């Protein structure tokens, strides 16, 4: 058996080799590239011909380096950086070579207690990547909408009146892109507004023109001309960015549904006419059958868990991975229950927390459970965290399953 510890970086990686008999035997540095990584793999295979007996410990579970090590057949054991930091000594000073040595010792001493990385397949990897990008895009949308609303409040009150509660509507954003100031919109004729609405496939162009005229006629506090000129470019830029994010998220949502169901949804009922199970994520339809999971949220949950759900040998293991299993810390006679563990998959943890919230409107059982927790004095988020413990849902055929069993059984079907 050969233990390898790697302290990774963008341009180079510090590496430590070790054996159970001699401990750490050599340390060196490689470049982040095909030559450096290839030399590392060749050097390791000369010392240990069996790739499965090469155990690599490093502080990440993603990236081209990890994929190259997995393709070589090595057993990759990702660890939390805090585990390495606790072993640095009293000063805990960051040192790349020392961190590589500590990772190598972990590979030699604690490899049995570390969980080997099970890589995602083609569908799971694409689903996870798209779902994470979509989540980041959603945060960008909220940030840009808040900034746009603040600018419109000071320079363009008619746009807020016209938009109402849906400032992110594509028609409103296109209007801001074409007429980024209120004086420019006031100079547009009714025919211009009707032509604009028809070009954007608005259902009622005449009604839209009337709504714009009513918004412009609504009394508002006077705006500063210099602010109007200064904010015009920023308003147009925000509108363009939000429209691009909207189109990208629509495409991602469609692709996520294709990956989960094995085909493109068509028609008014958005059904898949000719699904191809062999070209879909395993158990994707079961995820979508659970109360509270739509295309986006189901993709986030399924993509983070991956195809190989059998890697979680118990329901508690999946709950710990999502950060939903409480942690009890004891010191002497005192007990402290930490509601959310620090080391967990935050993407999955946030997804199941949102899943619990969305299920309240679609599952009577979930609503009853949530109301009982609120009546017992729990806060909103505490009640949702208790609900995520259940991971409730309904599988195929009306069979009700609870806990991660629904996911485990779904992957076996």
N, C-alpha and C positions, 0 to 999 in steps of 0.2 A: 504494500500500500504506500502511496506517495501523497503527502499533504502539500498543498500549495496555498499560500496566502498572497493576495493581491490588493494593493492599495491603488485604486484606479484614478485616473485623471483624464483630461481631454487630450493631452499631447503625449504623455508617457505614463507608464505603470511601473510601480515598484513591486517586485516579486520575491517571494521567499519559498524555497524548497525545503522539505523535511521528511524524515522517516520516523516510524515509531521507536526504532532502536537508538537512533543518534540525535533525534530532535531536529532543529533547524541546521541544515548542512550548507546552504549557500543562499546568497541574496544578490540580486542584480536588477537592472532596470531595462525595460524594453520600450520601444516607440509604439504609439498607437497607430498601427497600420498593418497591412498584410504581411510585410516582412517581419516586423517585431512579433506579432501574434503567432505567425507561422513558426518562427524560431522557438517561441515558448512551448508550443505544442510538440514540436519535434524533440526538444530537449526533455520534456516530461515523459514522452513515450520511450525514449532511450533508457530512462531510469525505471519506468514501470510500463511494460509492454501492454498490459491489460488496461484499456481506457476507463473501464468501470471502476477500477481500483484507484484512480486518480481523483482525489477529493479537493475541490477548489472552494475556498472561503473568500468572499469579498463583500463589500458593503452596498451592493446594488443588485437588483434582479432584472434590469433592463439594459439594453444597449447592444451595439455590435460586438463588443468584447464577450459579453455573456452568450450571445447567439453563436459565436465562433467556438467557444468552449463546449457548448451543448452539442454542436454539430460534430465536434471531435469525439464525442462519447464520454466526456468527463462528467463526474457527479458534482454539480454546482450547488453550493450551500450558502445562500445569501443570509447575511446577518444584519441586525440593526446597528448603525454606527455607534449608538450609546453603549452597546456591549463591548465594543473595542475601546471606547473612551474610558470605561470603568477599569480597564486592565492596563492603562498607561502608567499608572503610578500616582503618587500624591500630587505632583505638579500637573499631570494630565496635559502636558505640552504636546501639541500636534507635531508628529514626525512621520513622514511617509514611510521610510524604511522600517521604523519601529512598528507602525501599524501593520505593515505587510508581515512582519515577524509574528505579531500577535495573532493575525488571521491564520498563519501557518500552524501555530500552536493550537488554535481552536480546531483546525482540521484534523490534527493528530489526537487531541485529548477529548474533544466534545463532539466528534462527528456523529456519534450515535444519538445524541440529543438534539442535533440540528436537523431541520427539515429540508430535504433535497428539493430543488426547484423542479417543478413539473411544467414544462413550457406549454404555452397555448398552441393550439392547432391553427390552421389557416383561417377558419371561420371565426374562432374565438379571438385570435389576434387582431383581425380586421375589425371585429365588433367592438373590442375594447378600445382600439385606437380611435375609431369614429366616435364612440360614446364619450370618450374623454375630451376630444376636440369639441364636440357639441356642448358639453358642460362648460368648457372654457368660453366658448362663443356666447353661451347664455349669460355668463357673468359679464362679458364685454358688452352685451346688449343692455343689461341693466345699468352699467356704468355710463354708457353713451346716452341712454335715455334720460338718466338723471341730469347729466350735464346739459343735454339739449333742452330739457324742461327749464332748467335754471336760466339758460340764455333767452328762451322765449318769454319767460316771465318778465324780464327787464326790457325786451326790445320788440316782442312780437306777440302780444296778448291775444290777438285774433286767432292765431294758429292754435293756441291752447283751447280756446272756446270751440273752434271747429273740431278739434281732435277729441275733446271730451276725455273719457277715461282710456282711450286707445290711441295714445300718441305714436305707438310703433306700427300703426296700420300702414301698409304699403302706399295707399293713396295719399295719406297725409305726408309721408316721407317724400314721395315724388313731387308733391306740391311745394314742399320746402326746398327741394333741390332746384326746382324751376324758378320759384319766387321766394328767395331767402329772406326778404324783408317785407314788412307790412305795407310800406308805400308801393313797392313793386306789385304786390298782390292787388292793391286798391286800383292800380292803373289797368289791370287786366279786364278785358271786356267780358260780357256774359258769353259771347260766342267762343272766346278763348277758353273759358272755363268748361263749357260743354264739350269742346273738342278735346281738351285735356282729359276730361272724365271718360269720354268714349275711347280715347287711345289707351287708357289704363283699364279698359273693360269694366268700368263702373256700371252697375245695374240701372241707376237712375241719374243720368247726366243732368237733367233739368233740376232735379231735387238737389243735386250736389251744388249746382250754381246758386240756388236759393240759400243753401246752408252757408256758403262762403259769404254771400251778401249779408246775411243775418249776423254772421260772426264779425264782419267788418263794422256793422252798425251798432254792435254792442258797446256801450260806454266803458271806457277804461281810463286809467291814469295816463297822463302824457309820458312819452318816452323821449330820451335824449337822442338827438340826431347823431352825435358822434359815436354813441354806443351802437346805434343801428348800423352805421357804416362799419364799425369795428367788428361786430359780431356776424356780419353777413357771410363772410367766408367760412367761419367756424360752423355756422348753422348748416350751410350747404355741405361741408365736409362730413359733419355728423350724419346728415341724411344719407349721403352716399355710402358711408360705412355701415349704417344700419340696414340699408337695402341689400348690400352685399352679404352681410351676416344673415339676413332673412333668407336669401336665396340659397346660401350654403347650408343652412340648417334644414331647409326643406329637402335639399338633395340628400343630406345625411339621414334624415328621418326615413326617406323612401328606401335608401340602401339598408338601413337597419331592419326595416320590415322585410326586405328581400332576404337578408341573411337569417332572420328568425323563422321565416315561413317557407323559404325555398322558391320564391316566385314574386312577380310584381303584382301589386294590388291594382285592380281595375274596377270600373263601374261605380255607380252611386253608392253601393253598399261596401265598397273597398274590400272585396274578397279576392282571393287568389284562385284563379280558375284552374290552372294546371300546376299545382305545387310539385316540386322535385325534392323529396326528402333527402336524397343523396347530395344535394347542393345547398344544404341548410345547416344551421347550427343545431347540434343534437339537443332535442327537447325544447326547441324554441317556441313551438306552439303551446307547450305546457306552461312556460313562463307567461305567455300572453293570456292564458286562461285564468291566471290568478287575479283576484280582485285588487284593483288599484294599480295594475301594471299596464301601461300603454306601450307603444313602440319604443319611445325614448327611454323610459324608466326600465322596461324589461331588458333592453339592450345594455343598459348600464349594469344591471345586476348580473345578467348572464355573461357579459364580457369580462367582468372582474372575477367571477367564479371559474370560468373556463369550461372546456369540454370534460376535463378529468375531475369530476366532482368526487370520484372515489378516493381522491387524495385526502379528503376529510373523513377520517375514520369514525367520527362521532359528531352528533349535532353541536356539542359544545365547541368542537374544533372550528366549525364554520362560524359560530357566533363570536369566538375569540378573534378570528381572522377579520371579521367585520367590525370588531371593537364594541360589540353589543353585550358581551358577557361582563358583568360587574366584577371588579377585583377587590378582594378583601385583604387589607394590610393590617397585620397584628404586631404590636410591640408591647410586651408585658401584658397588662390587663386591658389595654385599650384596643378596640377594633375600629378600623376606618374602611368604609366601603366606597371605593372609587367607581362612580357610575360609568365612566368611559375610560378604557385603557388607552395609554398614549401610543403604544406600538400596535398599529393595525392598518388595514387597507382603508384609507380615508375615503377613497372613491366609492368603495362598496358600503362603508358605514353611512355616508351621506345619502346614498341611493336607497338603502333599506329604511332609513329614517324618513325620507320623503315618501317611500312606499307605504309606510304605516299611516302617514297623514292622508295620502290619497285614498287609502282603502276605507276611510271612515264614511265616505259617501256611497260606497258600493257594497259594503258588507255590514249587515245588521249585527252580526256577531262581534265584529271589530268595534263598531260604535258602542255596543253594550259594554264591552270590556273597557274601552276608553272612558266611558261615563262613570263606571265603577271606580276607576282610579282617580278621576277628578273629584268624585264624591268623597273619596277617602282622604282628600287633602293633597294629592299629588299635583305638581305643576303640569303644564301642557307638555313640555318636552320630557319630563319624567314618565308621563303616561305613554307617550309615543315610544320611548325607549323600552318600556315594559311590553308594549305591543310588538316591537321588533323581535323580542325574544320568542314570540310565537311564530313569526314568519307565516302568518295564516294565509290560506288560499284554498281554491277549489281546483282539483285536478280534472282530468277527463272523466266523462261518464257520471258527473255529479258526486264523485267520491270526495269527501272532505278529508284533508290531510293537514297536519299541523307540524310546525317545526321544520328544520332542514330535511326531514324525511320526505317532504313533498318534492324537494329538489333531487334527492338521492333516488327516490323511486322513479321520478321523471326521467332521469338519465338512464335507468335500466330498461324502461319500456321500449 
